[in-house]
C-alpha cells in the first residue's frame, strides 16, 4: 500500500501527493482548493515547484493508473480512489 505524502508550499499551504510522475518527481495538489497542481522535484537543497494545468495533471495521474494496472500492483485500488477523489 502506498502511504500518503504531504508537503508545505510557501504560498499555497499544504499539498498532497496525487501521483508519481517520474524518478524524483511527483504530482501534488493543494489540499483545500484542489484545483492547483504542481509537479514537485525534491532535491537535496529543497524542492522545485512547477505549476501544471488541470488537464496535464489528470494526464499524469492517468499514466500512473495505467502503470499500476499493468504491473498488477496492489496499490492500484489506492491510486484509483485518489484519482476519483481528485478529478471526478
N, C-alpha and C positions, 0 to 999 in steps of 0.2 A: 504494500500500500504506500502511496506517495503521501508525504507529510505536507501540511500547509506551510507556506512561506510568506512572510511579510517583510516589507521594507518601509522605511520612513523617508519620504521625499521632502526636501526642504520647503517647498511651496505648497504641494498638494496633499501633504499628510500621509496617512497610511496607504500603502499599496499592497495588493495581494497577488500572488502568482497565479496566472491563468494557464500558462503552458510553457514548456521549454521550447526554445526556438532553434538553437544550435549550441555548440560547445561554449559554455561560459556565458550564454545569452538566454534570457528568459523574458516572456511576455508578462507584464504586470498591468493591473487596472487599479484605478482609485477605489478605495474601499467604500466610500459613501456616495460619490457621484457615478461610479461605474460606467462612465462613458468617455473617460480619458484613459488612453492606453499608452504604455511605454515599453520599448524593448530596452532592457537593462543589461548592461555588461558589467559584471563585477570584476574589479581589478584590485591589485594589492594596495593601491593608494586611494581607493574609493570606488565609486560607481559612476557609470556613464548612463544618462537617461536620454533616450531618443523617442520623441512623441511620434506615434503612428496613428493613421486614421482607423476608424472602426472596421472598415472592410478588410484592411491589411491585418488587423488584429484577429479578426474572425478567420481569415485565411491561415494564419499561423496556428491557431487553435484547431482548425480542421485538419491540418497536416499532422499535428500531434495525435489527434484521434485516429487518423488512418494508420499512423505508425504503430500505435498501441494495439490496434485491431490486428494488423499484420503479424505483429510479434506474439499475439495471443496473450498479451500482458494482463495480469490480474488487476492492474491499475486502470484498465480501460473503463470500467464502471465509474471509478472516481473521476476520470477526465471527462467522461460523458456528462456526468451530473454537474460538474463545474462549468462545462461548455453551455449546457442548457440554462443554468442559473445566470450566466453572464450574458449570453447572446439571445436568448429566447424570452 
